Amino acid sequence: MPDQLLYAMEVTLNGLMAGVLYALVALGFVLIFKASGIFNFAQGVMALFAAATLVGIMDGQVPFSHLINAILGTKVHHFGWHIPAIAGILMAIVVMVFLAWAVQYFVMRHLVNQEPIILFMATIGLAYFLEGFSDLMWGSEIKKLDVGLPQGINIWIDETTYGWFGYGFFIDNLDIVATIIAALLVVALVAFSQYTKQGRAMRAVADDHQAALSVGISLNFIWVLVWSLAGFVALVAGIVWGTKSGVQFSLSLIALKALPVLMLGGFTSIPGAIIGGLIIGVGEKLFEFAIGPLVGGATENWFAYVLALIFLVFRPQGLFGEKIIERV
């Protein structure tokens, strides 16, 4: 088999894995938009905050230690204990649920029935607030996150493909785990959205806030539920991305990579987020492999946005999004 074809196959597999990581972030956007009609610009920062909180809890770091030391003149940084990963994740989930309640109580409940642009601007403000709050609470230095997820080359795949083709494929174990996690998340979220009373109530709230209130749906409860689910997805994405590249400011920028995924898959489709992520992941890797050398490389930085622009022109609702018809 030609070497170029083998390289293309390896690139495709790695693109699929990268697409799953993009899709994990996009899921948080879809959840909030599908349930409340709000495009949550803060989703990427929520992933950063969740990952930083998990690291701080596991390492026994004192929250706001830099601020406390500056005010009181102390030198306290750690409690002196370390918490296992499972316990730390459970505690981080509690923190994200509390964050969801705070967002609903201090922000969203004051914006019922406001224009979408106002809600969108509110999430931009929330993103910058959370970013600064995270730095103040846990510090801005790069943090290492280790919850026991396997990393490094998958030896079985490497040896098997070498036996088949005479060339071993490099596939990261972390990417394989992320794929499994994303698949389980999609199944669970689709089942929740379609077959539970709360899931149907979420869709009703997205269609019309006032109509949902008139039939007895608690808008406050639904928004806390939606933001809690988005916070959980952000925590999962933060764990995967934080394990892969460290917990740092750039983690919040993964939200920008999720935008083309949403444009392709549709803002209201959970499976669409996964399909869109896979298309973007494979597309940018193959484009860089085939066309990158001809144009000087670095095509991965812009390929996804160009592809999204094409979709916006010819199919603005995305592959799986609902076509909106407005009568005037």
BARO-732204 format. One line per 2 residues: number of its first residue (from 0); for each residue x, y, z of C-alpha. Coordinates in steps of 0.02 Angstrom, whole numbers. Layout:
N
NUM) X,Y,Z ~ ... .
This chain:
328
0) 0,0,0 ~ 72,173,-46 .
2) 150,269,98 ~ 46,424,61 .
4) -116,325,78 ~ -58,254,245 .
6) -15,429,307 ~ -186,489,250 .
8) -270,348,346 ~ -174,393,504 .
10) -215,577,482 ~ -399,534,460 .
12) -404,433,621 ~ -318,572,717 .
14) -439,697,639 ~ -586,595,703 .
16) -512,597,878 ~ -481,785,870 .
18) -659,810,809 ~ -726,722,963 .
20) -634,847,1074 ~ -711,992,977 .
22) -882,911,992 ~ -867,896,1182 .
24) -858,1086,1193 ~ -995,1111,1064 .
26) -1114,1002,1167 ~ -1120,1134,1303 .
28) -1170,1267,1177 ~ -1306,1156,1105 .
30) -1379,1114,1275 ~ -1405,1295,1326 .
32) -1460,1355,1154 ~ -1581,1210,1132 .
34) -1660,1237,1303 ~ -1661,1426,1319 .
36) -1622,1502,1150 ~ -1463,1579,1222 .
38) -1296,1568,1135 ~ -1180,1547,1284 .
40) -1017,1633,1241 ~ -952,1586,1414 .
42) -948,1398,1381 ~ -761,1394,1347 .
44) -723,1493,1505 ~ -837,1375,1602 .
46) -725,1231,1544 ~ -572,1328,1606 .
48) -655,1369,1772 ~ -713,1189,1797 .
50) -540,1118,1760 ~ -452,1246,1871 .
52) -575,1210,2012 ~ -543,1023,1996 .
54) -355,1048,2004 ~ -372,1165,2154 .
56) -483,1042,2247 ~ -372,891,2211 .
58) -213,984,2262 ~ -291,1054,2421 .
60) -261,1233,2365 ~ -335,1372,2470 .
62) -460,1471,2364 ~ -416,1656,2344 .
64) -249,1622,2429 ~ -160,1761,2333 .
66) -293,1887,2385 ~ -293,1827,2566 .
68) -104,1836,2578 ~ -101,2010,2501 .
70) -230,2076,2624 ~ -174,1987,2783 .
72) 11,1970,2747 ~ 5,1781,2768 .
74) 88,1646,2663 ~ -51,1517,2657 .
76) -69,1422,2493 ~ -120,1242,2529 .
78) -220,1149,2661 ~ -91,1011,2661 .
80) -195,869,2589 ~ -229,791,2420 .
82) -401,727,2367 ~ -426,575,2253 .
84) -485,610,2076 ~ -660,536,2096 .
86) -696,637,2253 ~ -623,793,2171 .
88) -734,771,2017 ~ -890,750,2126 .
90) -845,908,2223 ~ -812,1002,2060 .
92) -985,949,1999 ~ -1060,1025,2157 .
94) -966,1187,2122 ~ -1031,1191,1942 .
96) -1211,1164,2003 ~ -1188,1309,2124 .
98) -1119,1413,1980 ~ -1275,1369,1879 .
100) -1386,1428,2021 ~ -1285,1590,2037 .
102) -1298,1625,1849 ~ -1486,1598,1855 .
104) -1513,1700,2014 ~ -1401,1848,1979 .
106) -1413,1859,1789 ~ -1540,1755,1693 .
108) -1696,1783,1798 ~ -1681,1969,1766 .
110) -1678,1942,1577 ~ -1837,1841,1550 .
112) -1913,1877,1379 ~ -1773,1995,1328 .
114) -1705,2002,1151 ~ -1579,1866,1104 .
116) -1442,1996,1078 ~ -1461,2053,1259 .
118) -1446,1874,1322 ~ -1294,1848,1211 .
120) -1210,2005,1279 ~ -1246,1945,1455 .
122) -1149,1783,1420 ~ -1002,1885,1353 .
124) -998,1981,1516 ~ -1013,1817,1611 .
126) -864,1747,1514 ~ -749,1890,1562 .
128) -810,1886,1742 ~ -779,1698,1758 .
130) -608,1714,1680 ~ -554,1846,1806 .
132) -641,1755,1949 ~ -551,1593,1906 .
134) -381,1680,1906 ~ -422,1765,2071 .
136) -484,1604,2150 ~ -353,1480,2090 .
138) -213,1583,2013 ~ -167,1609,1831 .
140) -16,1494,1818 ~ -20,1339,1707 .
142) -83,1189,1805 ~ -58,1004,1776 .
144) -217,900,1781 ~ -203,713,1812 .
146) -361,613,1850 ~ -290,447,1794 .
148) -340,453,1611 ~ -222,350,1501 .
150) -107,447,1387 ~ 22,408,1255 .
152) 22,296,1103 ~ -96,148,1098 .
154) 23,1,1082 ~ -111,-120,1021 .
156) -162,-8,875 ~ 20,28,834 .
158) 67,-157,830 ~ -92,-212,740 .
160) -77,-83,600 ~ 108,-121,584 .
162) 65,-304,560 ~ -65,-261,429 .
164) 21,-123,332 ~ 202,-121,389 .
166) 168,50,465 ~ 108,81,643 .
168) -27,213,670 ~ 0,336,812 .
170) -165,352,907 ~ -167,432,1079 .
172) -254,334,1218 ~ -327,496,1285 .
174) -414,527,1118 ~ -490,353,1124 .
176) -555,383,1300 ~ -626,552,1246 .
178) -718,467,1102 ~ -799,342,1220 .
180) -847,479,1343 ~ -922,587,1204 .
182) -1024,440,1138 ~ -1095,403,1311 .
184) -1133,588,1339 ~ -1228,602,1175 .
186) -1333,448,1211 ~ -1374,510,1386 .
188) -1414,688,1333 ~ -1524,635,1187 .
190) -1619,514,1299 ~ -1640,649,1431 .
192) -1699,778,1305 ~ -1823,664,1217 .
194) -1892,549,1351 ~ -1899,644,1515 .
196) -2022,773,1579 ~ -1880,894,1616 .
198) -1812,873,1440 ~ -1979,917,1362 .
200) -1995,1065,1480 ~ -1824,1127,1422 .
202) -1883,1128,1241 ~ -2043,1219,1290 .
204) -1943,1355,1378 ~ -1835,1378,1223 .
206) -1989,1403,1113 ~ -2076,1534,1221 .
208) -2035,1589,1398 ~ -2207,1661,1435 .
210) -2302,1513,1363 ~ -2195,1394,1467 .
212) -2233,1495,1624 ~ -2419,1494,1584 .
214) -2428,1303,1586 ~ -2339,1289,1753 .
216) -2159,1261,1701 ~ -2036,1337,1825 .
218) -1921,1444,1721 ~ -1799,1463,1864 .
220) -1784,1275,1890 ~ -1761,1240,1704 .
222) -1625,1370,1686 ~ -1532,1302,1838 .
224) -1549,1127,1763 ~ -1488,1183,1592 .
226) -1338,1278,1658 ~ -1297,1132,1775 .
228) -1295,1012,1627 ~ -1189,1134,1527 .
230) -1074,1150,1677 ~ -1056,961,1686 .
232) -1014,953,1501 ~ -890,1096,1526 .
234) -809,996,1668 ~ -792,843,1557 .
236) -719,948,1416 ~ -604,1036,1539 .
238) -541,870,1607 ~ -502,802,1434 .
240) -424,962,1365 ~ -337,1002,1530 .
242) -260,829,1536 ~ -204,848,1356 .
244) -128,1022,1360 ~ -132,1083,1540 .
246) -254,1200,1627 ~ -212,1374,1563 .
248) -292,1527,1484 ~ -290,1451,1309 .
250) -414,1321,1371 ~ -550,1455,1366 .
252) -515,1484,1181 ~ -578,1311,1132 .
254) -749,1392,1124 ~ -693,1478,964 .
256) -653,1309,888 ~ -828,1249,932 .
258) -912,1387,830 ~ -881,1306,659 .
260) -938,1140,733 ~ -1104,1219,782 .
262) -1125,1301,612 ~ -1103,1134,526 .
264) -1203,1025,644 ~ -1339,1149,692 .
266) -1362,1246,853 ~ -1508,1138,912 .
268) -1445,962,874 ~ -1347,859,1001 .
270) -1298,725,872 ~ -1260,868,752 .
272) -1127,932,873 ~ -1039,764,862 .
274) -1055,749,672 ~ -999,929,649 .
276) -850,900,761 ~ -798,746,664 .
278) -814,837,498 ~ -709,983,560 .
280) -580,870,641 ~ -555,759,488 .
282) -573,902,364 ~ -440,1014,439 .
284) -316,870,460 ~ -338,805,282 .
286) -336,981,210 ~ -173,1018,301 .
288) -103,851,241 ~ -152,874,58 .
290) -155,1062,29 ~ -52,1133,172 .
292) 119,1102,92 ~ 61,1190,-67 .
294) 8,1351,21 ~ 139,1362,158 .
296) 49,1263,293 ~ -48,1324,447 .
298) -215,1291,361 ~ -287,1215,520 .
300) -304,1391,591 ~ -431,1446,460 .
302) -499,1294,368 ~ -643,1264,491 .
304) -702,1445,479 ~ -700,1446,289 .
306) -800,1285,287 ~ -923,1359,412 .
308) -940,1515,304 ~ -987,1407,155 .
310) -1120,1320,260 ~ -1188,1488,319 .
312) -1212,1540,139 ~ -1297,1382,75 .
314) -1370,1299,230 ~ -1372,1422,377 .
316) -1466,1303,494 ~ -1328,1172,478 .
318) -1343,989,434 ~ -1460,942,576 .
320) -1527,1110,634 ~ -1710,1156,625 .
322) -1757,1271,482 ~ -1838,1426,553 .
324) -1983,1500,455 ~ -2047,1670,510 .
326) -2208,1743,442 ~ -2227,1930,440 .
